[in-house]
Amino acid sequence: MPTDVLARLHDALGASVTTDPAALDSTREDRSGWRSATPPLAVVHAASVDDVQAVLRIAHAAGTPVVPRGAGTGLAGGAIASPGAIVLDLSRMNRILEVSEADELAVVEPGVLNGDLNDALAPLGLWFAPDPASRAISSIGGNIATNAGGLLCAKYGVTREAVLGLAVVLADGRLLRTGHRTVKGVTGYDLTALITGSEGTLGVIVEATVRLRPIEAGEVVTVAAAFPGVEAAAAASAAVTAARIRPAVMELIDAAGLARVASFLGATALAGTPLETIAPGEAFLLAQSDSHGAAAEAARIAEAFAAAGGRVTVSTDAAEGERLLAIRRAMHPALAASGQVLIEDVAVPRSRLPEMFRAIEEIGARYGIEIPTIAHAGDGNLHPNFVFAGEEVPGEVWAAADDMFRTAVALGGTLTGEHGVGILKRRWLADELGADSFELQRGIKALFDPTGILNPGVMFESTAGGAATAR
Amino acid sequence: MPTDVLARLHDALGASVTTDPAALDSTREDRSGWRSATPPLAVVHAASVDDVQAVLRIAHAAGTPVVPRGAGTGLAGGAIASPGAIVLDLSRMNRILEVSEADELAVVEPGVLNGDLNDALAPLGLWFAPDPASRAISSIGGNIATNAGGLLCAKYGVTREAVLGLAVVLADGRLLRTGHRTVKGVTGYDLTALITGSEGTLGVIVEATVRLRPIEAGEVVTVAAAFPGVEAAAAASAAVTAARIRPAVMELIDAAGLARVASFLGATALAGTPLETIAPGEAFLLAQSDSHGAAAEAARIAEAFAAAGGRVTVSTDAAEGERLLAIRRAMHPALAASGQVLIEDVAVPRSRLPEMFRAIEEIGARYGIEIPTIAHAGDGNLHPNFVFAGEEVPGEVWAAADDMFRTAVALGGTLTGEHGVGILKRRWLADELGADSFELQRGIKALFDPTGILNPGVMFESTAGGAATAR
């Protein structure tokens, strides 16, 4: 049967199909630290909608699983090879098909990188707002498939709010078009929103019509501060919200994270910043204001930070602001330098941030693990990190992660704010959703993909996709 | 069978159930100009989630249709009695259950009026952004059920972007909770977005967690202008977009509409405005800038309006701005004063606005009908109005509406930007969606409502709900 599928793929797609062991192997991983147990059956490098339709028709007829894959930068194992699957690589579908200045929209193929689209838009004074930390390396298709978040969401929204319409190849190869070229449109159910964030389990996104914004005029002002502890920093971020200020960026690093970042960056990089000297237990909070009124807004933020006990720096200089933001950006490299990293992604209502930080500390203490954490404080999204040695995620890390997810959900939050469920978090999906929602979601999956060939094992448990382990 | 259902309703809900002819009759209409052929079986005034669950359990067991109804202000016939149905009136569920300043959210029952929520929020410096023209009289539940738009959407988004989570009673009486108290959250498919805009066909919204915004600081500046014709006005609005300006409000009235508004308001109301003297064929365009930088933005808008041939007034005075906006608000009263009004609701990409205006003029000429039109020019949403005498929509009005919908869809737009499909536009649903999308949408409906009791005839054709006529 697999031989037969391969022959049909070769017949239909020729040199776009590869079974080269190195190419197969490269699809077993993403950036989550997970690696599939086996390589896929084949990788198809699709170059067109027709290619994608041809793959799906063949796979549908044969019952062969298909894993849609973009830039491979996922953090939840949502696009890694599953046993016996065709990996449908969309990274060659990377053309910007249209930019309409008059309608403030772009039509793109799924493989266009977020950063490349923004580079093309900048000279026009336009901007695609979704801003995952991975924007330089992640694709628009992947951003949409995971409903990616990022640093700017409290002010500028998540990816869903920037997607106007989609072209999607369905499980049997038919091409579905959803949405409009308009901001408004309420004809029928919102399939565009349903497919956004569906992680390749309902169809393969082959084109997206995305909403653009005018680039914000005015300066960017950065406010950074060191605080005696993470709870003081969390209180400072809450005070900003309470003052009805909505900065573009508000990022928080706890003490464990900050110590690692400081030692990773070294004294020279931190000279002249609030981190020039760090006392043990200190945490870091950074905010950026943009657009008109940025300076006045930043002054109020600085006041709030100082009132909460922060040692504050304000910078209107772009290069200096970038240097302060680089402290935040150094978090993941700093962790990766010391071992394998499992990045978690819980979100809680902003008011529960101090409780969540406290819970993470307690969970760490309970299992004897340090859990350095960074948060998008403006929207309550935390990334607690587990750092470990070796190929396997240690049992106590799983146990600690389990405690953490349950705490986030109990605080009114969610087990994934922006990375997606993938294969990493599917074991908790039903716990968070509840039985009725879970049943409806499975029903939607069955409606779109009756034979279950689209990304099996992602989001929902499946025997076929169960065999992946931490890298 | 109906007797049996009535008895069970009375047993379970007592005095909340009414079969009083006047009460039944009042549910046969909304603000669309449509009236159902028959009164419903009964009206239930639900006061709690338990009441709603009890109604659905009884209806589900008996196969009785249920029409969820809020404030009755719909414009598409989406909440009017269908034959043999229980009308589930949610207007008594009008409590604001919680306002969290720290999390910038409110939890409300569905019957809370949009304006009442905003009145309660204003002293806190907070604001629920969805802003349908009906905000004083329409309910949050109805706003969500139709994914309502309004005047501010180009800048502040549609209702969907303000809904964080829902509690929904399913067709069989189970209570489903969707979403979170967080801005981010990607666990599973986005049922919150799927149910938003579903017009009561997937479940009954009994609670909503909605996102609030800080009230914009700074002044509001109004720019209004008369133009030689509607195409010049449309070109002026396009010039504003092209200048990368996104005003809070941008409203356009064509010549036919403006003539009626001017005669309705009278000379005194227009003294000192650009409409003090109107030449035949002139059109009206109004923009408002808010927040920081409003004055500078408004100056650029005024320049663009003047360059496009507008006779421009700029006002920084709140009362004067309100007086200019009152010209726009007078559109519907002016039309209603001269006959029955059928309000349409197409949307097109902004760049196609001039073409759509031209098409409306041609369609009007073809059928010998005047079609006064108002547009949310900032987002390409047009409300062409048909004014006629008598109880029945004349055949040529339907023919003209049919031409208009097909033109909007051909221009890359949609047959409803914000009012919903209801019973008025269901005949065009499949045309706009295409066969594959239509089939998936019917599948979603069947998944949530296998026995088809929820708002039959709304959105999809159904023999049961087919018997309504224009009032």
Chai-1 contact restraints between the chains, C-beta under 6 A:
chainA,res_idxA,chainB,res_idxB,connection_type,confidence,min_distance_angstrom,max_distance_angstrom,comment,restraint_id
A,A102,B,S351,contact,1.0,0.0,6.0,A-B,restraint_1
A,D103,B,P349,contact,1.0,0.0,6.0,A-B,restraint_2
A,D103,B,R350,contact,1.0,0.0,6.0,A-B,restraint_3
A,D103,B,S351,contact,1.0,0.0,6.0,A-B,restraint_4
A,G125,B,R244,contact,1.0,0.0,6.0,A-B,restraint_5
A,N147,B,V186,contact,1.0,0.0,6.0,A-B,restraint_6
A,G149,B,K184,contact,1.0,0.0,6.0,A-B,restraint_7
A,C153,B,V183,contact,1.0,0.0,6.0,A-B,restraint_8
A,C153,B,K184,contact,1.0,0.0,6.0,A-B,restraint_9
A,E161,B,E161,contact,1.0,0.0,6.0,A-B,restraint_10
A,R174,B,D436,contact,1.0,0.0,6.0,A-B,restraint_11
A,L176,B,D436,contact,1.0,0.0,6.0,A-B,restraint_12
A,L176,B,S437,contact,1.0,0.0,6.0,A-B,restraint_13
A,H180,B,T414,contact,1.0,0.0,6.0,A-B,restraint_14
A,R181,B,P349,contact,1.0,0.0,6.0,A-B,restraint_15
A,R181,B,G412,contact,1.0,0.0,6.0,A-B,restraint_16
A,T182,B,A347,contact,1.0,0.0,6.0,A-B,restraint_17
A,T182,B,P349,contact,1.0,0.0,6.0,A-B,restraint_18
A,T182,B,G380,contact,1.0,0.0,6.0,A-B,restraint_19
A,T182,B,G413,contact,1.0,0.0,6.0,A-B,restraint_20
A,V183,B,C153,contact,1.0,0.0,6.0,A-B,restraint_21
A,V183,B,A154,contact,1.0,0.0,6.0,A-B,restraint_22
A,V183,B,D379,contact,1.0,0.0,6.0,A-B,restraint_23
A,K184,B,G149,contact,1.0,0.0,6.0,A-B,restraint_24
A,K184,B,A347,contact,1.0,0.0,6.0,A-B,restraint_25
A,K184,B,D379,contact,1.0,0.0,6.0,A-B,restraint_26
A,K184,B,N381,contact,1.0,0.0,6.0,A-B,restraint_27
A,K184,B,G417,contact,1.0,0.0,6.0,A-B,restraint_28
A,K184,B,E418,contact,1.0,0.0,6.0,A-B,restraint_29
A,G185,B,A347,contact,1.0,0.0,6.0,A-B,restraint_30
A,G185,B,T414,contact,1.0,0.0,6.0,A-B,restraint_31
A,V186,B,N147,contact,1.0,0.0,6.0,A-B,restraint_32
A,V186,B,G197,contact,1.0,0.0,6.0,A-B,restraint_33
A,V186,B,T416,contact,1.0,0.0,6.0,A-B,restraint_34
A,V186,B,G420,contact,1.0,0.0,6.0,A-B,restraint_35
A,T187,B,T414,contact,1.0,0.0,6.0,A-B,restraint_36
A,T187,B,L415,contact,1.0,0.0,6.0,A-B,restraint_37
A,T187,B,T416,contact,1.0,0.0,6.0,A-B,restraint_38
A,T187,B,E432,contact,1.0,0.0,6.0,A-B,restraint_39
A,G188,B,L433,contact,1.0,0.0,6.0,A-B,restraint_40
A,G188,B,Q441,contact,1.0,0.0,6.0,A-B,restraint_41
A,Y189,B,L194,contact,1.0,0.0,6.0,A-B,restraint_42
A,Y189,B,S198,contact,1.0,0.0,6.0,A-B,restraint_43
A,Y189,B,Q441,contact,1.0,0.0,6.0,A-B,restraint_44
A,Y189,B,I444,contact,1.0,0.0,6.0,A-B,restraint_45
A,D190,B,A193,contact,1.0,0.0,6.0,A-B,restraint_46
A,D190,B,G197,contact,1.0,0.0,6.0,A-B,restraint_47
A,A193,B,D190,contact,1.0,0.0,6.0,A-B,restraint_48
A,A193,B,A193,contact,1.0,0.0,6.0,A-B,restraint_49
A,L194,B,Y189,contact,1.0,0.0,6.0,A-B,restraint_50
A,L194,B,L194,contact,1.0,0.0,6.0,A-B,restraint_51
A,G197,B,V186,contact,1.0,0.0,6.0,A-B,restraint_52
A,G197,B,D190,contact,1.0,0.0,6.0,A-B,restraint_53
A,S198,B,Y189,contact,1.0,0.0,6.0,A-B,restraint_54
A,P214,B,R244,contact,1.0,0.0,6.0,A-B,restraint_55
A,R244,B,G125,contact,1.0,0.0,6.0,A-B,restraint_56
A,R244,B,P214,contact,1.0,0.0,6.0,A-B,restraint_57
A,H292,B,H292,contact,1.0,0.0,6.0,A-B,restraint_58
A,H292,B,G293,contact,1.0,0.0,6.0,A-B,restraint_59
A,G293,B,H292,contact,1.0,0.0,6.0,A-B,restraint_60
A,A347,B,T182,contact,1.0,0.0,6.0,A-B,restraint_61
A,A347,B,K184,contact,1.0,0.0,6.0,A-B,restraint_62
A,A347,B,G185,contact,1.0,0.0,6.0,A-B,restraint_63
A,P349,B,D103,contact,1.0,0.0,6.0,A-B,restraint_64
A,P349,B,R181,contact,1.0,0.0,6.0,A-B,restraint_65
A,P349,B,T182,contact,1.0,0.0,6.0,A-B,restraint_66
A,R350,B,D103,contact,1.0,0.0,6.0,A-B,restraint_67
A,S351,B,A102,contact,1.0,0.0,6.0,A-B,restraint_68
A,S351,B,D103,contact,1.0,0.0,6.0,A-B,restraint_69
A,D379,B,V183,contact,1.0,0.0,6.0,A-B,restraint_70
A,D379,B,K184,contact,1.0,0.0,6.0,A-B,restraint_71
A,G380,B,T182,contact,1.0,0.0,6.0,A-B,restraint_72
A,N381,B,K184,contact,1.0,0.0,6.0,A-B,restraint_73
A,G412,B,R181,contact,1.0,0.0,6.0,A-B,restraint_74
A,G413,B,T182,contact,1.0,0.0,6.0,A-B,restraint_75
A,T414,B,H180,contact,1.0,0.0,6.0,A-B,restraint_76
A,T414,B,G185,contact,1.0,0.0,6.0,A-B,restraint_77
A,T414,B,T187,contact,1.0,0.0,6.0,A-B,restraint_78
A,L415,B,T187,contact,1.0,0.0,6.0,A-B,restraint_79
A,T416,B,V186,contact,1.0,0.0,6.0,A-B,restraint_80
A,T416,B,T187,contact,1.0,0.0,6.0,A-B,restraint_81
A,G417,B,K184,contact,1.0,0.0,6.0,A-B,restraint_82
A,E418,B,K184,contact,1.0,0.0,6.0,A-B,restraint_83
A,G420,B,V186,contact,1.0,0.0,6.0,A-B,restraint_84
A,E432,B,T187,contact,1.0,0.0,6.0,A-B,restraint_85
A,L433,B,G188,contact,1.0,0.0,6.0,A-B,restraint_86
A,D436,B,R174,contact,1.0,0.0,6.0,A-B,restraint_87
A,D436,B,L176,contact,1.0,0.0,6.0,A-B,restraint_88
A,S437,B,L176,contact,1.0,0.0,6.0,A-B,restraint_89
A,Q441,B,G188,contact,1.0,0.0,6.0,A-B,restraint_90
A,Q441,B,Y189,contact,1.0,0.0,6.0,A-B,restraint_91
A,G443,B,L447,contact,1.0,0.0,6.0,A-B,restraint_92
A,I444,B,Y189,contact,1.0,0.0,6.0,A-B,restraint_93
A,L447,B,G443,contact,1.0,0.0,6.0,A-B,restraint_94
